[in-house]
Amino acid sequence: MQGAAEAALKEVVEQTGAVGGLVLTMDPHNGDVLALAEAPGFDPNSFRQLDYNETRARAFTDGVEAGSTMKAFLVASAIDVGAIDPDQSFDTEEGFIRVRGKTIKDRRPFGVLTPMDVLRVSSNVGAVQIAQAMGREAQYHGLLRFGFGSRTRSRFPLEGAGILRDWEKWQPVDQAAISYGQGVSVTGIQLAQALGAIANDGMRMEPRLVLARRRTGGAWQTTDVRAQGRAVSARAARVTPDMMQRGVRAAGTARPDGLQGVPVARQTGTAQPPNPQRAAAYQDN
């Protein structure tokens, strides 16, 4: 599995000309990390010739904007606290919504959408409306329960916690942006753990990197499987991946390719990296 992940990642990075990429597979029921491939990688046999920073495990150390992958956790949390109903309709009208300080747009008008449709077409406007129905505090605590803003307890050295500011510091535009994954940073292992909770009836599991240990000449001691608490109710956790599966089968942002006979639930995500040149020009002005 590890070899297949590395080969697939290498092929996609070369085809797309991407700066890098990550493949992480996790068993949602026990937290086992089954494969982890990163690009760019490095040869550990030659690490003394490398810049130390290039030897880091990006899945554990690097925080990135998760983009629209965060919509899955928004929908699950909103259903969990009763802020929305799975069959509820949201009128995204002409494809934009105004919040104080910004106009947020979809890539085109989608009209009336259910929560499943919001995931299927990855509607920013629909996500903002769901977040507004929840309120800032409930939205924030939903993200906390999924593990964002804190380390996963993987015990990996130098693991990052990402960035999730306290809800009391959110302006309306912050709440809106966080609903579709901007203004918050996550690590790859956090994202995998959170998605695993949705696939595990709402229970978030501690990532397990080492199956067992032993002292020299001693017996193997299996590493404990540890739950880290409930992210959402079992009902919300089951409804959400069903929406994501139906979104793959329907015309949406996720393509319906996969293994024959294996159900696939997906949520695409695109973030907006900051432009250093624009930031510098803004500061100069």
N, C-alpha and C positions, 0 to 999 in steps of 0.2 A: 504493500500500500504506500509506503514511504517513497519507494522508487517511482511508482506510477504518478504520485503527486508531484515529485520533482520534475519528471519528464514532461508532464502536462503543463506545468507552470512555465518551464523553459520554452516550450513551443509557443504558448500564448504570448509571452513577453516578446519573443522574437517576431512573431507575426504582427503585433500591434505597435512595436517600438516603445513599449511602456518603460518608464523609469524603473519600475519594480513591481512586485506582486506578492501575494500570500495565499497559500492553501492550508487550511486548518480543518481537520476532521475530528470530531469529538463524539463519544458515546454519551447521549444525553442522560442515560439512566444511572451511570456511575461516574461521569466526569472524565473518563479515560481519554487522553489525547492520543489518537490512533496514528495520525500522520501530521507532519508540520513541515511545509516547504516554503522557503523564502527566496526572493530574488530582489536585489543581487545577493548571492551567497558568497562563501569564501571557503578556502581549503584549510581546515584546521591543522594540517601538517605544516603549513607555512605561516602560522599566525604571527610569528615574530617579525615577519617582513611586512605586516599589514598595520595600518593605522588602527589603534585600539577601538575607535568608534565604529569601524567597519565590521567588527566581530560581534556586535550586539545582536541579540535576538529580537528583531523588530516587532514580532507578534506580542511580545511582553513589555517592551520598553517604549515603543513609539505611539503617541496619541495622535489620532487623525479624526477629521470630521466624518462621521458615519453616513451622512447624507440620508437618503430616503429609507435605508434599512431601519431607521428608528421609527418609521410609521407603524411597523408591526407591533412594537412595544407600546406605542401610543394607543392603538386600537385595542390591544389586549387589556391594558390598564383601564381604559375608559369603559369597556364592557364590564370589567371586574368590579369597579366602584359604582356601576349603575348609571354612569353619566350618559351613555348611549345604549341603544338597542341594536343588535346585529341587523335587523331589518329596517332600521331608521333611514330616512332620506335626508340628504344634504344638498341644497341647491347652490351649486357653484356658479350659477348664472353665466356671465360672459367670460369666465376664466380668470378673474382677478378679485382680490379682496383688499380693502384698505384697513390698515391698522395704524395707530399713531406713529408716524415717523417713516412709514414705508407702504408701498403698494406691492403686494405679493401676487405673482402670476403663475398660472399653469402654462404648459407649452402650447395649449389650445383650449378653447372652451369645451367642457365636458357635460355641462348641464346638471341634472339631478343624479346624485350618486349615493349608493349605499356604502357602508364601511368596506365591504368587499370590493366595490368598485374603486374606492379611494386607494386601496392597495393595488388593485389591478392596473390602473392607469397612472398610479403614483401621483395623485393630485395633491399639490401643495395647499391649494385653497381648501379642499376638503379636510386635510390634516389640521389646518388652522382652526376651522370650525369645530372639529372634534376637541382640540385643545381648549378652545374657549368654553365649550360645554363642560369640560372637566374643571377648569379653574387652575390657576398657577400652582397652588399648593398640592393639589391632588396629582397634577401632572408631574411635579418634581418628585413626590414620594413614590410614584409609580416607577420612575427611572431608578430611584434608589433601590427599590425592591428587586429590580432586575440586575443590580450590582454595579451600575454606573456611578462613577465618582469615588470608587474605592477599589483596592487591589482584590484580586480573586482568591488570594491565599494559596496560590499555586506553589509557593516557596521558591519560585524562580528568582535568582539574584537580580536586583535592580528593577523588578517589575514596577511599571508605572500605574498610576491610579486614574489617569485621564483627568478631565476637567468638567465639573458640573457645579456651577455656581448656585448658591442658595436662592430659593424661589423669591424671597423677599427683595432680592436685588434685581429681579427681572423687570424690565419694562415691557409694555405690550408687544413691542417688536421682538424682544428676546423670547418671550413665550411662543410667539408665532414661529420664529426661526428654529427654535429647538424642536418644535413639532415635526419638522421635516429634516432634522439632523444637522442643522447648522448652529454655531454658537455653543457647541458642546464637543468635547473630544473623547474618544474611546480607544482602547487598545484592541488588537485582534483577538486576544484571549478573552477579554470582557465580552466582545460581541458574540463569540462562539458560546460562551457560558450562558449568556442571556437567551440566545436562540435555543440552546439546549433546554432551558427551563420551559419554553413554550412546547417543546417536543416531549417533555417529561411531566405532563399534567400540572405544570405550574411550579414544580419544585426545582430550585437552583442548586446545582451540585458543584462542589469544590473540584477544580481541575486536578486530575491525578496523572503525574508525569512518570512516576516510578511504581511499577506493579508490586515489587517486593524487594526487601533488603535482607542481607545476612552478614554477620561477622565471619571472619575467616574460620572455616571449619564448622560454623554453626548452621542452624536450620534457617530456612527462608521464612521471613516474617512478612506477610502480605500487608501492604499499605492500606489503611482504613479508607473506606468509602464514606465521605462526609457530605451531608446536605447542609446548605447554607440558608435555608428558610424558603418560604413560599413567595414567589414573585407575583402570581395571580392565582385565582381559583382554578380548579380543574376544569370547570365549565368554560371559563374564558380562554384557558390554554388549549382546549379542544376546538373551540369555535374558530380561533385565529388561524391555525394552520389549515383548517378546512377552507377558509377564505383564500389563503395563499395558494392552495392547490387548485381551487377553481379559477383563480386569477391566471395561473399558468395555462390552463386548458383554454380559457377565453382569450380574446385579443387584448393583450396587455403588454407591459414593458418586459416581462420575463418570457423567455423563449421556451416552448414546450418540448425541449430535447432532454433526454435522460436515459436511464437504463430501463429496458423493457420489463414491465411488471413491477417496477419500483415507484411508489408515489413520490412526487417531487413537489415541495412547497418552497416558493422563492419570494424574495423581496429585493428588487434592484435598488441601488443607491448611487447617486452622483453628488459629489461635494464640490464646493468652489474654493480651491486653494487661494490664499491671498497672493496678490501680485506685488512683489517688493518694489517694483518701479513706480506703480501707482501710489503705493503707500509713501514712498520717498517724495514724490511730487506733491502729495497732499500736505506732507510736513513742511516742505519748502514754501508752500503757499500760506 
